[in-house]
């Protein structure tokens, strides 16, 4: 019974790895669509300074999205 009292008294939770995976899936889906809109196939263009500007923009958006997933799904407590 004391363990239950402690567990009930805990405030907040972390969304966890499932939410993180779902969020990353959304980011990758966005990146595939971004590449397709630019006329490329995701995963076939080497990420280098010589890559097309549109692809570099897609990569930057994917990085931002992925970082946001990590921040929100893994580290932010939820009420």
C-alpha positions in Angstrom: 0.0 0.0 0.0 2.8 2.5 0.7 4.2 2.0 -2.8 0.8 2.8 -4.3 0.6 6.0 -2.3 4.0 7.1 -3.7 3.0 6.3 -7.3 -0.3 8.2 -7.0 1.6 11.2 -5.6 4.0 11.4 -8.5 3.4 14.5 -10.6 3.8 14.4 -14.4 5.1 11.8 -16.8 7.2 11.7 -19.9 5.6 10.9 -23.2 8.2 8.3 -23.8 9.7 6.3 -26.7 6.5 5.5 -28.4 5.5 9.2 -28.7 9.1 9.9 -29.9 8.9 7.2 -32.6 5.6 8.5 -33.8 6.9 12.0 -33.9 10.0 11.0 -35.8 7.8 9.1 -38.3 6.0 12.4 -38.9 9.3 14.2 -39.4 10.5 11.6 -41.9 7.2 11.7 -43.8 7.5 15.5 -44.0 11.1 15.1 -45.3 10.0 12.6 -48.0 7.3 15.0 -49.1 9.7 17.9 -49.1 12.2 16.0 -51.3 9.5 14.9 -53.7 8.2 18.5 -54.0 11.8 19.5 -54.9 12.0 16.7 -57.5 14.3 14.4 -55.5 14.0 11.1 -53.7 14.7 11.1 -50.0 17.9 9.1 -49.1 19.5 9.4 -52.6 21.1 12.8 -52.4 24.4 13.1 -50.6 24.1 15.8 -47.9 26.9 18.2 -48.8 27.4 21.9 -49.4 27.0 21.2 -53.1 23.5 19.7 -52.7 20.6 21.6 -54.2 19.3 24.5 -52.0 15.9 22.9 -51.8 17.4 19.6 -50.5 19.4 21.6 -47.9 16.2 23.3 -46.8 14.5 19.9 -46.4 17.4 18.6 -44.4 17.3 21.7 -42.1 13.5 21.2 -41.6 14.1 17.5 -40.8 16.7 18.4 -38.2 14.5 21.0 -36.6 11.6 18.6 -36.5 13.7 15.8 -35.0 15.1 18.0 -32.3 11.7 19.2 -31.4 10.5 15.6 -31.1 13.3 14.8 -28.7 12.6 17.9 -26.6 8.8 17.4 -26.5 8.4 13.6 -26.4 11.4 12.5 -24.3 12.2 15.4 -22.0 9.1 17.5 -21.4 7.0 16.3 -18.5 3.3 16.1 -19.3 0.6 16.8 -16.7 
